[in-house]
């Protein structure tokens, strides 16, 4: 009986900590969220581990400084790997591993981006299968299709040299995923910007402008949003 009560109390405490971390993250208090993750670190707690990876990603996402981005993504990677190792059927563990490995590829150049692309696709699709209502993974897969469809000719040559069957993606599929992301969370600027960027790529300029008009109604919450707003203004000027 004592053991059962103890387990119940520990579970209740961990739930409370994770809820507080999520609240801080939602309020864009990313450093505080990271500190709370670190203060309660447990190498066997999958829910804390993927939150720790997310915390480092959030800090990386608040800046355009490549060195700061790389530093934080490198810190996030082992936690995302460990979370996936503990529970391969955790949707968030799959999602955050796919996000972090994808970011690492983007930061390290063309070859690494292509090498990592298959893992991004594999774990991203698995995360959607496990939790189809999470907008973040739909956005992730939209970005995957956009990035693959947008490969330059020399990048495709590298991809062909690395893989017998290089990754294939289309802007149309990217648009579908970004649409799913907007449907599940209509308050995230990222979804609108990348939907508009994809529409721009296939010359759907009026639709892109309409999507950006919708984005302009969304509240700006943090430095990442400010960066997105600047990108939205830049894209709008081309339409």
C-alpha positions in Angstrom: 0.0 0.0 0.0 2.8 2.4 0.9 4.6 1.7 -2.4 1.4 2.4 -4.4 0.9 5.7 -2.6 4.5 6.7 -3.1 4.3 5.9 -6.9 1.1 7.9 -7.0 2.7 10.9 -5.3 5.7 10.8 -7.6 3.5 10.6 -10.7 1.4 13.5 -9.5 4.6 15.6 -8.9 6.0 14.8 -12.4 2.7 15.7 -14.0 2.7 19.0 -12.1 6.3 19.7 -13.2 5.6 18.9 -16.8 2.4 21.1 -16.7 4.5 24.0 -15.4 7.1 23.5 -18.1 4.4 23.5 -20.7 2.9 26.7 -19.2 6.3 28.5 -19.3 6.8 27.4 -22.8 3.4 28.6 -23.9 4.2 32.0 -22.2 7.5 32.1 -24.2 9.5 31.9 -21.0 12.0 29.6 -22.6 14.9 30.0 -20.3 12.7 29.4 -17.3 11.3 26.3 -18.9 14.8 25.0 -19.6 15.9 25.6 -16.0 12.8 23.7 -14.7 13.7 20.8 -17.0 17.3 20.8 -15.8 16.3 21.1 -12.1 14.1 18.0 -12.4 16.3 16.0 -14.8 15.7 12.3 -15.0 17.5 10.2 -17.6 14.6 7.7 -17.6 11.7 10.2 -17.9 10.7 10.3 -21.6 8.3 13.2 -21.0 10.9 15.3 -19.4 13.6 14.4 -21.9 11.6 15.5 -25.0 10.6 18.7 -23.1 14.3 19.3 -22.5 15.1 18.9 -26.2 12.2 21.2 -27.0 13.5 23.8 -24.5 16.9 24.0 -26.3 15.1 24.1 -29.7 13.0 27.0 -28.5 16.1 29.0 -27.4 17.7 28.2 -30.7 14.6 29.4 -32.5 14.7 32.9 -30.9 17.7 34.0 -32.9 19.2 34.3 -36.3 22.7 33.7 -34.9 24.0 30.5 -36.4 26.5 29.7 -33.6 23.8 30.0 -30.9 21.5 27.9 -33.0 24.1 25.2 -33.5 25.1 25.2 -29.8 21.5 24.7 -28.6 20.6 22.1 -31.3 23.7 20.1 -30.4 22.6 20.2 -26.7 19.1 19.1 -27.6 20.1 16.1 -29.8 21.2 13.6 -27.1 18.0 14.3 -25.1 15.8 13.7 -28.1 17.7 10.5 -28.9 17.3 9.3 -25.3 13.6 10.0 -25.2 13.1 8.0 -28.4 15.2 5.1 -27.0 13.1 4.9 -23.9 9.8 5.0 -25.7 9.8 4.5 -29.5 6.0 4.9 -29.4 5.9 8.3 -27.9 4.5 10.7 -30.5 6.4 13.7 -29.0 9.7 11.7 -28.7 9.4 10.9 -32.4 8.5 14.5 -33.2 11.3 16.1 -31.4 13.9 13.7 -32.6 12.8 14.4 -36.2 12.8 18.2 -35.5 16.3 18.2 -33.9 17.9 15.9 -36.5 16.4 18.0 -39.2 17.6 21.3 -37.7 21.1 19.8 -37.3 21.1 18.9 -41.0 20.0 22.3 -42.1 22.7 23.9 -39.9 25.6 21.7 -41.1 25.2 22.0 -44.9 23.8 20.3 -48.0 25.2 16.8 -47.5 24.2 16.5 -43.9 20.8 17.9 -44.7 20.2 15.2 -47.3 21.6 12.5 -45.1 19.3 13.5 -42.2 16.2 13.9 -44.5 15.2 10.2 -44.4 15.2 10.2 -40.6 13.2 13.4 -40.5 10.6 11.8 -42.8 10.5 8.4 -41.0 10.1 9.8 -37.5 7.9 12.7 -38.6 5.4 10.3 -40.3 5.5 8.0 -37.3 4.7 10.9 -34.9 1.7 11.9 -37.1 0.5 8.3 -37.0 0.7 8.3 -33.2 -0.8 11.7 -32.8 -2.5 13.2 -35.9 -3.8 16.2 -34.0 -0.4 17.8 -33.2 0.1 20.7 -35.5 3.9 20.8 -35.0 4.5 17.5 -36.8 2.3 18.5 -39.7 4.4 21.7 -40.0 7.5 19.6 -39.8 6.4 17.4 -42.7 5.4 20.5 -44.6 8.9 21.9 -44.2 10.4 18.5 -45.2 8.4 18.5 -48.5 9.3 22.2 -49.1 13.0 21.7 -48.5 13.2 18.6 -50.7 11.2 20.3 -53.5 13.4 23.3 -53.2 16.7 21.5 -53.6 19.0 23.2 -56.2 20.3 21.1 -59.1 23.7 20.6 -57.5 22.0 19.5 -54.2 20.0 16.9 -56.2 23.3 15.7 -57.7 24.7 15.2 -54.2 21.5 13.4 -53.2 21.7 11.1 -56.2 25.3 10.3 -55.2 24.3 9.5 -51.6 21.2 7.5 -52.3 20.1 5.2 -55.1 16.6 6.7 -54.6 16.9 10.4 -53.5 14.1 11.9 -51.3 11.2 13.2 -53.2 8.9 16.0 -52.1 6.6 18.6 -53.7 5.3 22.0 -52.9 1.8 20.8 -53.3 2.3 18.2 -50.5 3.9 20.9 -48.4 0.8 23.0 -48.8 -1.4 20.1 -47.7 0.7 19.6 -44.5 0.7 23.3 -43.7 -3.0 23.4 -44.2 -3.4 20.5 -41.7 -1.2 22.5 -39.3 -3.3 25.6 -39.6 -6.5 23.5 -39.1 -5.2 22.0 -35.8 -3.6 25.2 -34.6 -4.7 28.5 -36.3 -2.6 30.7 -34.0 0.9 29.8 -35.1 2.6 32.3 -37.5 5.0 29.6 -38.8 2.2 27.7 -40.5 0.9 30.7 -42.5 4.4 31.9 -43.5 5.4 28.5 -44.9 2.0 27.9 -46.5 2.5 31.2 -48.3 6.1 30.4 -49.2 4.9 27.1 -50.8 2.1 28.9 -52.7 4.6 31.4 -53.9 6.8 28.6 -55.3 3.9 27.4 -57.5 2.9 31.0 -58.6 -0.3 31.0 -56.5 0.3 34.7 -55.6 -3.2 35.7 -54.7 -3.6 32.7 -52.4 -0.3 33.4 -50.8 -1.3 37.0 -50.2 -4.5 35.9 -48.6 -2.7 33.6 -46.2 -0.3 36.3 -45.2 -3.2 38.6 -44.6 -4.5 36.0 -42.1 -1.1 35.8 -40.5 -1.1 39.6 -39.8 -4.0 39.1 -37.4 -2.1 36.7 -35.1 -0.5 38.0 -31.9 3.3 38.3 -31.8 4.5 36.6 -28.7 8.3 36.3 -28.8 11.5 36.9 -30.7 10.9 34.0 -33.0 7.5 35.5 -34.0 9.3 38.8 -34.6 11.7 37.1 -37.0 8.7 35.4 -38.7 6.9 38.8 -39.1 9.9 40.2 -40.9 9.9 37.2 -43.2 6.2 37.7 -43.8 6.7 41.4 -44.7 9.6 40.4 -47.0 7.5 37.8 -48.8 4.5 40.1 -49.0 6.6 42.7 -50.8 7.2 40.2 -53.6 3.5 39.6 -54.2 
